[in-house]
Amino acid sequence: MLDFSQFEYLTFDCYGTLIDWEAGILTALRPILTTHGVTIYDNDLLEFYGEFEAKAEAGEYKTYRQILETVVGAFGHKFGFSPSGAEAQALPQSMAYWLPFPDTVEALRKLHTRYKLAIISNVDDDLFAATAKLLQVPFDAVITAQQARSYKPSLNNFQLAVQRIGRPREKILHVAQSLYHDVAPTRTLGMKNVWVNRRGDKLASGATKPAVALPDLEVPNLKTLAGLAMSDLAVSD
């Protein structure tokens, strides 16, 4: 068990951890695929998304809006259709309507009474600005891929976050759903992390590329994390 009293900052991945991005992805992509006669199971669609997104992010830096347009194009290439301009833009435009998980806002509000909160997200500044309104809590720092000019799992994003926050790594706890994007690189940097296993016992990897990484703590949701963090601090106080 982590000693939560040692941390001053909690940094969060956003999409997949705070925001139900798999529901958002499915809602945005399903109509496009249906229009072009593509029948595919949800798990397969999400795994293709994870593969296409990781490939696009590994190349020369593009905005996340462009990454998502590339992902739509990759689905077209995979299944033999050419997305229209409107279809290519539908995925990034949908992000403003991707909703938080049911436990997110309450957990963030509770955690914010004890910690400073920050975001480390593979997103553009303007896309996160729309999401931030739904999270309903102020963040002390927001570090995006647009600012870093790179995408997680690049260590650069986390190093920039530590620099911006201005506190030792030992005082920062990173919280994320993705082993690939977040747990593996923070372990490489010697940062403590929490894996929010939103997918539970599902065997498929979902919309993130598969990875093997050992978190410092695994929880099923943010409500559980908030309960552990606050009870730990109550004892230590």
SEDOKOL-734556 format. One record per residue (C-alpha): x, y, z; chain. Coordinates in steps of 0.02 Angstrom, whole numbers, padded with zeros to 5 digits. Layout:
<nodes>
((X Y Z) A) ...
</nodes>
This chain:
<nodes>
((00000 00000 00000) A) ((00061 00174 -00042) A) ((00094 00303 00093) A) ((-00021 00438 00026) A) ((00041 00563 00154) A) ((00205 00583 00058) A) ((00120 00658 -00096) A) ((00078 00839 -00130) A) ((00019 00822 -00310) A) ((-00092 00696 -00395) A) ((-00070 00697 -00584) A) ((-00202 00617 -00693) A) ((-00216 00548 -00865) A) ((-00382 00614 -00929) A) ((-00460 00511 -01068) A) ((-00490 00334 -01009) A) ((-00457 00378 -00827) A) ((-00570 00527 -00791) A) ((-00670 00525 -00952) A) ((-00756 00371 -01023) A) ((-00663 00382 -01187) A) ((-00708 00207 -01247) A) ((-00893 00253 -01243) A) ((-00849 00415 -01334) A) ((-00746 00325 -01465) A) ((-00882 00197 -01498) A) ((-01017 00330 -01509) A) ((-00916 00431 -01635) A) ((-00848 00289 -01744) A) ((-00995 00170 -01748) A) ((-01106 00279 -01862) A) ((-00961 00305 -01985) A) ((-00926 00119 -01998) A) ((-01111 00076 -02011) A) ((-01132 00202 -02153) A) ((-00997 00110 -02249) A) ((-01069 -00061 -02214) A) ((-00939 -00114 -02085) A) ((-00997 -00235 -01951) A) ((-00876 -00253 -01805) A) ((-00883 -00300 -01621) A) ((-00849 -00161 -01495) A) ((-00691 -00244 -01427) A) ((-00619 -00264 -01602) A) ((-00660 -00084 -01645) A) ((-00574 -00022 -01488) A) ((-00420 -00130 -01516) A) ((-00403 -00064 -01693) A) ((-00419 00111 -01622) A) ((-00278 00079 -01500) A) ((-00168 00011 -01638) A) ((-00204 00153 -01760) A) ((-00185 00290 -01629) A) ((-00019 00224 -01564) A) ((00050 00213 -01740) A) ((-00003 00391 -01781) A) ((00069 00460 -01619) A) ((00236 00372 -01645) A) ((00273 00472 -01802) A) ((00316 00655 -01825) A) ((00217 00765 -01705) A) ((00041 00810 -01761) A) ((-00097 00890 -01660) A) ((-00214 00768 -01576) A) ((-00353 00829 -01689) A) ((-00247 00773 -01836) A) ((-00208 00609 -01748) A) ((-00392 00570 -01731) A) ((-00425 00616 -01912) A) ((-00284 00497 -01959) A) ((-00366 00361 -01854) A) ((-00529 00380 -01950) A) ((-00430 00369 -02112) A) ((-00346 00210 -02048) A) ((-00515 00131 -02018) A) ((-00562 00176 -02196) A) ((-00402 00097 -02263) A) ((-00430 -00059 -02157) A) ((-00609 -00085 -02213) A) ((-00601 -00018 -02390) A) ((-00688 00151 -02387) A) ((-00637 00334 -02400) A) ((-00703 00442 -02257) A) ((-00776 00609 -02303) A) ((-00703 00768 -02229) A) ((-00851 00777 -02109) A) ((-00825 00597 -02056) A) ((-00639 00625 -02025) A) ((-00680 00774 -01914) A) ((-00821 00687 -01821) A) ((-00706 00597 -01699) A) ((-00609 00748 -01634) A) ((-00767 00854 -01632) A) ((-00853 00724 -01525) A) ((-00727 00742 -01384) A) ((-00816 00892 -01310) A) ((-00962 00776 -01272) A) ((-00865 00629 -01197) A) ((-00929 00613 -01019) A) ((-00838 00583 -00855) A) ((-00855 00414 -00772) A) ((-00993 00420 -00639) A) ((-00867 00426 -00495) A) ((-00746 00553 -00571) A) ((-00811 00723 -00516) A) ((-00850 00675 -00336) A) ((-00681 00588 -00316) A) ((-00587 00738 -00388) A) ((-00678 00857 -00273) A) ((-00634 00751 -00123) A) ((-00452 00732 -00173) A) ((-00436 00918 -00208) A) ((-00468 00955 -00024) A) ((-00300 00872 00016) A) ((-00193 00878 -00141) A) ((-00150 00988 -00286) A) ((-00214 00911 -00448) A) ((-00138 00910 -00621) A) ((-00174 00836 -00793) A) ((-00048 00749 -00906) A) ((-00144 00708 -01064) A) ((-00117 00661 -01246) A) ((-00227 00800 -01311) A) ((-00231 00976 -01383) A) ((-00257 01126 -01270) A) ((-00423 01175 -01347) A) ((-00492 00998 -01341) A) ((-00452 00982 -01156) A) ((-00528 01153 -01121) A) ((-00697 01084 -01173) A) ((-00673 00930 -01064) A) ((-00615 01032 -00914) A) ((-00789 01108 -00897) A) ((-00860 00934 -00869) A) ((-00734 00889 -00733) A) ((-00793 01035 -00624) A) ((-00633 01053 -00522) A) ((-00486 01172 -00545) A) ((-00319 01097 -00594) A) ((-00156 01172 -00532) A) ((-00065 01120 -00691) A) ((-00117 01053 -00861) A) ((00016 00974 -00972) A) ((-00043 00923 -01145) A) ((00039 00835 -01291) A) ((00025 00999 -01385) A) ((00135 01083 -01255) A) ((00259 00938 -01249) A) ((00259 00914 -01438) A) ((00257 00727 -01403) A) ((00138 00591 -01348) A) ((00141 00475 -01200) A) ((00223 00351 -01173) A) ((00363 00473 -01216) A) ((00458 00516 -01057) A) ((00463 00695 -01118) A) ((00281 00725 -01068) A) ((00312 00671 -00889) A) ((00477 00763 -00875) A) ((00391 00922 -00933) A) ((00255 00893 -00803) A) ((00381 00875 -00662) A) ((00468 01033 -00721) A) ((00305 01132 -00729) A) ((00245 01069 -00560) A) ((00410 01114 -00481) A) ((00409 00980 -00347) A) ((00519 00825 -00325) A) ((00456 00668 -00410) A) ((00436 00587 -00240) A) ((00298 00713 -00202) A) ((00198 00670 -00360) A) ((00081 00521 -00383) A) ((00023 00484 -00560) A) ((-00149 00407 -00584) A) ((-00197 00326 -00748) A) ((-00293 00188 -00836) A) ((-00163 00145 -00969) A) ((-00018 00031 -00930) A) ((00055 00074 -01101) A) ((00039 00264 -01098) A) ((00066 00299 -00913) A) ((00114 00160 -00793) A) ((00263 00096 -00893) A) ((00345 00267 -00924) A) ((00318 00332 -00747) A) ((00397 00173 -00680) A) ((00546 00204 -00795) A) ((00563 00379 -00721) A) ((00548 00317 -00542) A) ((00381 00402 -00514) A) ((00248 00320 -00405) A) ((00090 00274 -00497) A) ((-00086 00206 -00476) A) ((-00168 00099 -00608) A) ((-00354 00133 -00620) A) ((-00410 -00031 -00696) A) ((-00570 00034 -00775) A) ((-00588 -00120 -00886) A) ((-00591 -00239 -00738) A) ((-00572 -00421 -00786) A) ((-00602 -00395 -00972) A) ((-00470 -00491 -01067) A) ((-00458 -00369 -01214) A) ((-00345 -00217 -01197) A) ((-00476 -00096 -01262) A) ((-00426 00069 -01342) A) ((-00248 00067 -01275) A) ((-00103 -00031 -01347) A) ((-00066 -00187 -01242) A) ((00078 -00173 -01120) A) ((00151 -00259 -00968) A) ((00194 -00145 -00823) A) ((00185 -00163 -00634) A) ((00093 -00020 -00546) A) ((00127 00032 -00368) A) ((-00059 00016 -00332) A) ((-00209 -00050 -00430) A) ((-00385 00012 -00399) A) ((-00546 -00020 -00496) A) ((-00603 00162 -00500) A) ((-00571 00337 -00432) A) ((-00696 00317 -00291) A) ((-00588 00180 -00218) A) ((-00431 00285 -00240) A) ((-00509 00434 -00154) A) ((-00564 00325 -00009) A) ((-00390 00253 00014) A) ((-00303 00421 -00002) A) ((-00414 00512 00119) A) ((-00417 00373 00249) A) ((-00226 00361 00242) A) ((-00209 00547 00271) A) ((-00337 00545 00410) A) ((-00231 00415 00501) A) ((-00068 00507 00468) A) ((-00142 00671 00529) A) 
</nodes>
